[in-house]
Amino acid sequence: MFRIFIVLIVAVSVFFSVYGGEKQHLSNNVIGYLSAGEYRVKSTITVPAGETLVILAGVTLYFEQLTGIEVLGTLSVDGEPGAPVVLTSVNAAAGSPEPAQPFDWNGIRAADPSASVRLRHTRVSNSVYGVNLAYPEARAEFEEVVFQDNGYASLAKGEQIVPLAAGEPFNARWNVEGAGLGLEGEQGLARVPVAAGEMVKKDDRGRVRFIVNVSAIGVGAAGVIISSVSLARLDGNFNRYVSENGLERRQANRVYSNIETGTVGLMMTGAALACLGVTLFF
């Protein structure tokens, strides 16, 4: 019985370890700040006109096929020497069944003349176009940006492909006045409000997910213990009931009670696993 209990606890723990750390999903309009961590882009991210998306150091974005970043407003990718921002294919993630290749995702596209794109200490790989400035008048700034294994080109400005050495840090500033892209605030980053429903808050969701998962693990563990103890007692009480030919009514009541308690324990465990499963989608 104790072995069964240990096996169930291990199974729940493995489930939690595998699925509790699922990457956050991004899609559609995204503004505000993305803090350090891993994200999976499910559909093309759009930075609306007049809005700003700031991607902070230590972020890795894994893009699915036919996805990318469309910039109508301002995109500021603010990596650091020891914590670069990585923009790459979902196939580059650990455990992917397929290798990452050029053309796996669309890349970054400045899709408006007033768009602003700033990349610092960033790695862009396995896209169609690493960065495509569809309008030459768009503002762009590159500092220590490494392009690798991109399809048609790593960098295009208007209809012109900008020649650069793959794997080597690239630096350039176009249509930029002063020290940056006209952004204000600490470290030159615009402090913009986060629009409700448009910004995936990794920290908040991660905290909620952690609380839900820990609570589910606690409830599941309690359910396993209750079920295990009830099963052990059920075995003993049932044997006594049989040996006494069913003459002891109290013993029969104990058997029924053990069955009911064990059922409650199993229901608790099932509910806990269901909660863990639900967190995969949030």
C-alpha positions in Angstrom: 0.0 0.0 0.0 2.8 2.4 0.9 4.4 1.6 -2.5 1.2 2.6 -4.3 1.1 5.9 -2.3 4.8 6.6 -3.3 4.1 5.8 -7.0 1.1 8.2 -7.1 3.0 11.0 -5.4 5.8 10.6 -7.9 3.4 10.6 -10.8 1.8 13.8 -9.6 5.2 15.4 -9.1 6.3 14.5 -12.6 3.1 15.9 -14.0 3.7 19.2 -12.2 7.4 19.4 -13.2 6.6 18.7 -16.9 3.6 20.9 -17.3 3.9 23.6 -14.6 6.7 25.4 -16.5 4.8 25.6 -19.8 5.8 28.6 -21.8 3.6 31.7 -21.9 1.6 32.1 -25.1 1.6 35.4 -27.1 -0.6 36.5 -29.9 -2.4 39.5 -31.5 -1.8 42.9 -30.0 0.9 43.0 -27.3 2.1 46.2 -25.6 3.8 47.1 -22.4 6.7 45.0 -21.1 7.8 41.4 -21.5 10.0 40.4 -18.5 12.7 37.7 -18.6 11.5 34.3 -19.5 10.4 32.1 -22.4 7.4 32.8 -24.5 5.7 30.9 -27.4 4.3 33.1 -30.2 1.1 31.4 -31.4 0.1 34.0 -33.9 1.7 37.2 -35.2 2.3 39.8 -32.6 1.2 43.3 -33.5 2.4 46.5 -31.9 -0.4 49.0 -32.7 0.3 52.5 -33.9 1.0 54.9 -31.0 1.8 52.0 -28.6 5.1 50.5 -27.4 6.3 47.0 -26.7 9.4 46.7 -24.6 11.1 43.3 -24.6 13.5 43.2 -21.6 16.8 41.4 -21.2 16.7 37.6 -20.8 13.5 37.1 -22.9 13.4 34.2 -25.5 10.6 34.2 -28.0 9.9 31.0 -29.8 7.9 31.7 -33.0 5.6 29.2 -34.7 5.4 29.0 -38.5 3.9 32.0 -40.3 4.1 34.2 -37.2 6.3 37.2 -36.5 6.2 40.8 -35.2 4.3 43.5 -37.1 5.4 47.0 -35.9 3.1 49.9 -36.4 4.2 51.7 -33.2 7.4 51.3 -31.3 9.3 48.1 -30.6 12.2 48.3 -28.2 14.2 45.0 -27.7 16.5 45.8 -24.8 18.9 42.9 -24.3 22.1 43.1 -22.3 25.6 41.7 -22.9 25.0 38.9 -20.3 21.3 38.4 -21.0 20.5 38.9 -24.7 17.0 38.7 -26.1 16.6 35.7 -28.4 14.1 35.7 -31.3 14.0 32.3 -32.9 12.0 29.4 -34.3 9.8 27.2 -32.0 11.9 24.3 -33.4 14.9 25.7 -31.6 13.2 24.9 -28.2 14.5 22.0 -26.2 12.7 18.8 -27.1 11.5 19.9 -30.5 11.0 16.9 -32.9 12.3 19.0 -35.8 15.5 21.1 -36.2 15.3 24.8 -36.5 15.8 26.0 -40.1 15.6 29.3 -42.1 12.1 30.3 -43.1 10.6 28.9 -39.9 8.9 32.2 -39.0 8.4 35.5 -40.7 10.6 37.9 -38.7 10.1 41.5 -37.6 8.4 43.9 -40.0 8.2 47.6 -39.6 4.8 48.0 -41.4 4.3 51.8 -41.1 6.4 54.9 -42.0 6.2 56.1 -38.5 7.2 52.7 -36.9 10.3 52.6 -34.7 12.4 49.5 -34.2 15.3 49.3 -31.7 17.2 46.1 -31.1 20.1 45.9 -28.6 22.0 42.8 -27.7 19.6 40.6 -29.7 19.9 37.4 -31.6 17.6 36.8 -34.5 17.6 33.5 -36.3 15.7 31.0 -38.5 13.3 33.6 -40.0 12.3 34.6 -43.5 13.5 38.2 -43.0 15.3 38.9 -39.7 14.1 42.5 -39.8 12.2 44.0 -42.7 11.8 47.8 -42.7 9.0 48.0 -45.3 9.3 51.8 -45.3 12.8 53.3 -45.5 11.7 56.3 -43.5 11.0 54.1 -40.5 13.3 54.7 -37.5 15.7 51.8 -36.7 18.6 51.3 -34.3 20.7 48.2 -34.0 23.3 47.6 -31.4 25.2 44.4 -31.1 22.6 42.4 -33.0 23.5 39.0 -34.3 21.6 37.6 -37.3 22.0 33.9 -38.1 20.4 31.3 -40.4 17.7 33.6 -41.8 16.1 32.8 -45.2 15.8 35.6 -47.8 17.8 38.1 -45.8 18.7 39.0 -42.3 18.0 42.7 -42.8 16.0 44.6 -45.5 15.3 48.3 -45.9 12.6 49.2 -48.3 13.3 46.9 -51.2 17.0 46.8 -50.6 18.8 43.9 -48.8 21.4 45.2 -46.3 24.6 43.1 -46.6 25.9 41.9 -43.3 28.0 39.1 -41.9 26.0 36.3 -40.4 26.9 35.5 -36.8 28.7 38.9 -36.4 27.4 41.7 -34.2 25.7 44.4 -36.4 25.4 48.1 -35.5 23.5 50.8 -37.4 21.2 53.8 -36.8 18.8 55.1 -39.4 16.4 58.1 -39.2 17.3 58.4 -35.5 17.9 61.8 -33.9 19.6 62.3 -30.6 20.5 59.4 -28.3 17.7 57.0 -29.2 14.4 56.6 -30.9 12.7 59.5 -29.2 11.6 57.4 -26.2 11.5 59.0 -22.8 11.9 57.7 -19.3 14.3 55.5 -17.5 17.0 54.0 -19.8 15.2 55.7 -22.7 12.2 53.4 -22.4 8.7 54.8 -22.7 6.6 54.1 -19.6 3.3 53.3 -21.3 0.1 52.0 -19.7 -0.7 48.3 -20.3 -3.9 47.9 -22.2 -6.2 45.4 -20.5 -6.2 42.1 -22.3 -3.5 43.0 -24.7 -0.4 42.4 -22.6 0.5 39.0 -21.3 1.8 39.6 -17.8 4.2 36.8 -17.3 4.9 37.7 -13.6 1.2 37.9 -12.7 0.2 34.8 -14.5 3.2 32.9 -13.3 2.4 33.8 -9.8 -1.2 32.7 -10.1 -0.2 29.5 -11.9 2.3 28.7 -9.1 -0.4 29.2 -6.4 -2.9 27.1 -8.3 -0.3 24.3 -9.0 0.9 24.2 -5.4 -2.7 24.1 -4.1 -3.5 21.4 -6.6 -0.5 19.4 -5.5 -1.5 19.7 -1.9 -5.1 18.6 -2.5 -3.9 15.8 -4.8 -1.4 14.6 -2.1 -4.1 14.7 0.5 -6.4 12.8 -1.8 -3.8 10.1 -2.3 -3.2 9.7 1.4 -6.9 9.5 2.2 -7.4 6.9 -0.6 -4.4 4.9 0.5 -5.4 4.8 4.2 -9.0 4.1 3.4 -8.0 1.2 1.1 -5.8 -0.3 3.7 -8.6 -0.1 6.3 -11.1 -1.4 3.8 -9.1 -4.5 3.3 -8.9 -5.2 7.0 -12.5 -4.5 7.8 -13.8 -6.5 4.8 -11.7 -9.5 5.9 -13.2 -9.3 9.4 -16.7 -8.9 8.0 -16.3 -12.0 5.8 -14.7 -14.1 8.6 -17.6 -13.2 10.9 -20.1 -14.2 8.1 -21.6 -10.7 8.1 -22.9 -10.9 11.6 -21.2 -7.8 12.8 -23.2 -4.8 11.5 -20.7 -2.3 12.8 -18.0 -4.0 10.7 -20.2 -3.7 7.6 -20.7 0.1 8.3 -17.0 0.4 8.6 -16.5 -1.2 5.1 -19.1 1.2 3.6 -17.4 4.2 5.3 -14.0 3.2 4.0 -15.4 2.9 0.5 -17.0 6.4 0.7 -13.8 8.0 2.2 -11.7 6.4 -0.5 -14.0 7.7 -3.2 -13.7 11.2 -1.8 -9.9 10.8 -1.8 -9.9 9.8 -5.4 -12.2 12.7 -6.4 -9.8 15.1 -4.7 -6.9 13.6 -6.6 -8.8 13.8 -9.9 -9.8 17.4 -9.2 -6.2 18.3 -8.5 -5.0 16.8 -11.7 -7.8 18.6 -13.6 -6.6 21.9 -12.1 -3.0 21.2 -13.2 -4.3 20.4 -16.7 -6.3 23.7 -16.9 -3.2 25.7 -16.1 -1.7 24.5 -19.4 -4.0 26.9 -21.2 -3.4 30.0 -19.1 
